[in-house]
Structure formats: structure tokens, C-alpha cells
Amino acid sequence: MDGLVQSVVYDTSSPANIYSATVMQKVDGDQKIVMIASKKDMITLESKIIDDKVETSIVELNFSNIPNNAEIISIHCINRCKEYDDFVFGITYALIVEDEEPETAETYLNIYSGFPGSSLEAIMESCKTLKLDFVPFQLNHAIYMSELQKNGMWLLSGSDKKIHAYKIEEQEILEQKVEEYFIEFEDTKDSIVLCFGTKSFSNYKKRLSYYGCETGYSMLAIVDSGKNQILHCFLERYESPITVMQLFNIHKKTVDIDNILSAVKDDFIPDCDTVDEKEQVCLLVGSAVESAVVYMNVLKNDLRNAITLTDSNRHQAIVCALITDVNFDSKNEILLGTYGNYILNYVYENNNWVEQQQFDMRDPVYTICYLDIVGEGVNDVVVMSERGIHILKYINTRGSGKNLWEFPQFACLRLSYS
């Protein structure tokens, strides 16, 4: 039996949140994760091979223009080019003043960028700031078509029950009317949007967009990207807040480039922003109370063919999800992180989603990422829980009789963030 085991854990002193991690995907294939390790601290993980052993350590990051009394809310990273690295970071935060109500806190959006090939240290020093008039939630990006060219835009959901759109023009962050670029995000059913995103298909001529709301509404739309016109729109209402939504193909495509925003170049395909319409496109929806659901082949069946992930609600709320090929069989698996301290692993077998394993994290799970920390071509599952950062490695123990979900002996570095 194959599976994941925990190899390393780093303790943190205060909880993060569900918008606390982003992955830098370099054009040479190297990857780096950036995480909000506490209310005000950001870190990355660096690994080196010393004497044939992998040593992973935490490196603190100092993004400029974030005051000491700030509480960081969300972070997102994009790479604007495929020929060379040109990273841009977005960070939202609130300024907390003692003896004042949290609702009165000032909130901000910072955008960090450098020149093509700039180091992370240089990017962190170049900042543009925009004051917000709402509490920010998820920070994301999306691709739209304009005069047959692909362009990128920052999107941010907020406490004002809107999804906001931003461009960088003349060294300023300028808000745009979201309906002029993403008509499907104009109506959010008078509710706070907790999760949203888009995937393009048909060579960017069309896109699938979705959002999930605090009131239980979920929306899936098929949009003509060039005309910015909704072709089909489907709504569902759940009994609790929608915490997770993701679009994906059943089979895992091998890609060289991920997380690319076409804000500068117009001649490349950002694979993580697309789905393959030639095979099944599925939609995962998870909520705070009910079991998660996978809608199968939504381009053909819209939301009529639903498969429930059995018992996925037995460990309290579903908080986050990772959909990727963890076991290297060229098919995507679903990992669900729950507030009840578990990661649940579902695989697609015989036209059904079946739970294969569960893993006790001992703390609520907030984010799950998948990347090659060491740079050896093998990805690890990186998990941020309420009190720590965990690295899970996939191993093959067929025939060994070993229970993969028991904790092995692992290195533990205890770090304190004041």
C-alpha cells in the first residue's frame, strides 16, 4: 500500500488562515513556497542536501511597507513571463490598533514587483500600496481576452460582498469595474465570497468561472471570454458557507510552467490557468457542514452529475483542498483538509470517488500545497496547520505491511514567532 508519511514539522506560535500560502513557479522548474507563518510574519522553506541528507530550514522574509501592527490576511504570487522569471506578489493586511474594534481597522493591498530576473529580496523592496474600504478575503488573478490578446488582472473578494478587480497602470494600483472584464463576478448574491477562480479553455476563447459564498451559494458560469458574455450559469444553495471550490481534469497533465499571469506577454499558455475541454472537467465543492461534492463533466452535464465524497464531513468543516497526482499514476487525487485535524485522500476508481486514506494532523488544517522543495524533481505535500508547517512525503511500501498513517520518527524544529 502506498501513501504519505510526515517527515518534518515546524511549530509556529500563532495560527495562520486559509489564504496563507502561495507557490513561486520558476521557468527552470524550481519552486518556492511563501507562507504567512503568523499574523505578521512571512517565511519560505529552503532545503539543501548535506552528506546525502536533506536539511530543510525556515527563512524569514521581510516584505517592505507592512507596519509592525499589521495582521496579514492573504497572499498570492504570479509569474508574468515564460522565457524568464518575472514575479509579482500581492499581499493584503489590516492595521490593528489596541482598544479599537476590528471592524474599524484600516486595510490595504500591497503589490510587489521588480524587473525580469529580479531576486525575491529585490522584489520585496519594490511596493505599491492601495488603501481599501473593506476587509479583504481571497486574493487571486484571472485571465481575460482583449483584442485577441491575453491579459491578466488581480481579483480580490471583500467584506462588502463584492469581487474587486485591479490593474497596475503608470505605477499605480487602479480599481476597475469587474463586470467590464469578468461579467460573471458582478452578481455575488449579496454575500461575502469566500473562494473563487477561473479556468480558460478553447485556446482562451472561453472560460469557466466559479465562486462560493458565506451564505451557501455556489455559482458556475461558462463565459465567452472575447465578448465577456455569460453563455450558461448554474447556481446551487448549500446549508452552510462554501469553503472550497476547484475546477480540475481527472487526468494530470505534465506541464513545465505554472502560475503565469499574461499581463505582459501575449504568446504563451499558462497551464495552471486552463483546463482541457477534451476530457472531463470536474468541479469540487466543499462546505462547512455538508459532505464535499464533485460535479462530473460540467461542460456536458453542468451540475446534474454529482458524486458525494462519503464521510468527508465527519471531521468538522472542510477548510482547504489540494487536487493533484500525489501517487504518480497520471490521475488526480483529492486531498481535503479539515478543521477537525484530518487530511482525507480520495481517489477516482470505477466511476466513483473513494476514500483511500486519512491522516491525523493533530491541529486544524488551513492550506495544502504541492511542490518540489529540494529541487530533485519529486514533489512533497506542504501543509500549514493551526500551529505548524508539515512536510508530507509519498512513499511506496507495497508488501511491507506498514501502516502509512502512523507517525514515523521525524525531525522537529521548534521556532517561535513573537
Secondary structure, DSSP 8 states (H G I E B T S, - for coil): -EEEEEEEEEE-SS---TT-EEEEE-TTS-EEEEEE-SSS-EEEEEEEEETTEEEEEEEEE--SS--TTEEEEEEEEEE--SSS--EEEEEEEEE--TTS-GGG-EEEEEEEE-STT--HHHHHH-EEEEEESS-EEEEEEEEEEETTEEEEEEEEEETTS-EEEEEEETTEEEEE-GGGT-GGGS--TTS-EEEEEEEEETTTTEEEEEEEETTSEEEEEEEETTTTEEEEEEEEE-SS-EEEEEEEESB----S--SB--SS--S---GGGB--TTS-EEEEEEESSS--EEE--HHHHTTSSEEE-TTTTTTS-EEEEEEE-SSSSSB-EEEEEETTSEEEEEEEETTEEEEEEEEE-SS-EEEEEEE-SSSSS--EEEEEESSEEEEEEEEE-TTT---TTS----EEEE----
